[in-house]
Amino acid sequence: MNREECILFSGAAAGAEAEFGASAERHGVEEVNFSFEGHKDARTRGIRKLNHEELLQGDVSLAYVSKLMHRNYHDTPLFKKVLQTIWHQVNAGQEVYVIGKILEDNTVKGGTGWAAEFAKICNKPLFVFDQDQDGWFRWVGTEWKSHPEPVITHLHFTGTGTRFLQENGKKAIESLMDRSFS
């Protein structure tokens, strides 16, 4: 795969998103970071500020997301905009890579979980690096299966995840990018 033709879609937030972006830059991969006015971006390369109309394209019912994720989310303008930008990230990518924690109910912890659930709904290849289990997993229809060394296979891919990036999560991102673009 030609790295010059690839695009990482992410969100420029601190943690996993910033690390995906930094690694993409080191590997010569273009990045598009969906954001919005007032968001604290950890990256400036490839920033794409979404306007009000674009944010509304990714609007989703918090009641629906809460039910799908088996938890309650606070209905704040900031959180809603974060979910809307995640919609754009997943919608733009052909496969999705997430750094986080897989919970017992097969969802992923935190707001990052919406990226994983939306990827499932869209039937996109979905990989999660679980920092607690120290390994990659792939969603295969109804369950997570261990997938030790995934490789990016689509020109447009999404990289997102937790703000609380651990050293093993950082290494997982760099190894994924090395395997895919070296």
N, C-alpha and C positions, 0 to 999 in steps of 0.2 A: 504494500500500500504506500502511495506517495504522500509523505507527511505534508507537503506543500498544498495538497488538495483537502486536507482534513481540517475540521473545525470542532473545537471543544465548546460546548454550550454550558455555561455555569452561571453563578450569581455573585461572584466577587466578595462574598462574606468572609470574615475571618474564619480560620480553621481549614476544613477540607476543601472548600471552594477556592480559597486563596492558594492552597497548595497545588490543587489541580492546575490552576492558572499558571503558577510559577513553573511547574514541571512542563506544561505545554510550551511555554516560552523557551525554556532550556532546550526542548526537543524540536523547535522550529515549527510548532503547530499553532495555527491561528486560534484565537479565542474570542468568544462573544459572551460578555457578562451582562445578563439582564438585571436591571436595577430600576430605581425610581427616585424621584426627588425626596431628599431627606434621609435616604438610606446610608448607613455608614459602610462604605465600600473599603475593603482591604486591598483591592487591586484597582488600577486605573486603566490598564491595557484592555482594549476591546469593550469598554463600557457602552452599553446600549440602554439609555434611560427610557423606560416605557412611559408613554403619556397616559392620561386618564382613560381614553378609549381603548388603548392596547391592554391596559391592566384589566379592564372589564371583560376582554376576550377570555381571560383566564379566571374569571370569577367562578367561585364554587360555593355552595351552601356549607356554612360551618356545621350545621346540624348533620348534613350528609357526611362530611369528613369525620366528624366526631363519631358517628355511628359506624362508619367503615373502619375507623381506627380503634374503636372500643375505648375511647377516652374523650374528655371534654376539652375543647379549646376555647380560649377567651376571645370574644368578638370585639377585637380592637382594630382600628384602621391599619395600624402597622402590621399586625399579624395577617390580616386579610391581604395586604399588598405582598407580603412575603409568600403566601400561598399562590397568589396570582403570578409572581415571577417564577416560582417553581413550575407552574403549569407551562409557562413559556419555555423553560429549560428542557423539560421532558418532551414537550410537543416538538421542539426543534431537533432533538437528537434521535438517531435511529436505534441506538442502544444506550443503556443507562448504567452508570457505575456510581455506587453510593458507599460512603464510609460511615459506619454507625454501629448500631447494636440491634440484632434480631431478637425480638421478644418472643415469649412462649406462644402468643397467639398468631405468630408468623408475620406480624407487622414489624416495622422498624421504629425505634424510639424517636420521639420528638417530631418537630415539624418536618424533618428530613423524611419521616415516614410517608408523608404525602407524596413525595417524589417516587418512592418505591411503589406505593399503591396505585398511583396514576400510571406508572409504567406497566404494572400488571393489567390494569383496565385496558390500556392501549395495546396489550400483547407485544410489548417491546422486550428484546433481550435485556434481562435485569440481573446485575451482579452486585452483591453487597460484601464489603470487607467488614466483618464483625471484629471490632477491636478487642472485645473480651475473649472471643474464641480464637483470636489471632489467625484468621483464615478467611478466604474468599468463598462465597456461596452463590449459586445461581438458582433463580426461581424457575421451577419446571412444572408449571401448571397448577399444582396444588401444594407444593412443598419446596423447601430449600434443600439443595444437594451441594455437597462440598465440590468446589471447582478450584483446585489449588493455584493454577496459573493462567487466569484469563488473558486473552489478547484482544485488543480493539480490532474489530473487523469491518466497521462501517466508517465512511468518511465523516459523517456527522454524529458525534457522540456527546453524551451528557455526563458531567462529573460534578457531583454534589455530595453533601454530607454534613456531619456534625461540626459545630463550632469548637467542640472539645476534642481536637485532634491529638491523638497520642503518637508517640514515636513509631509504633508499629503501623499505624494508619498512614503516617507520612512515608514510611518505607514501602508500604503496599502501593501507594500512588506512583512513586518513582519507579518501582519494579514493573508495574503495569505499563507505564510509558516507555521504559527501556525495552521491554519485550515487544512492544507494538511498533516502536519507531527507531530502534537502533539497527 
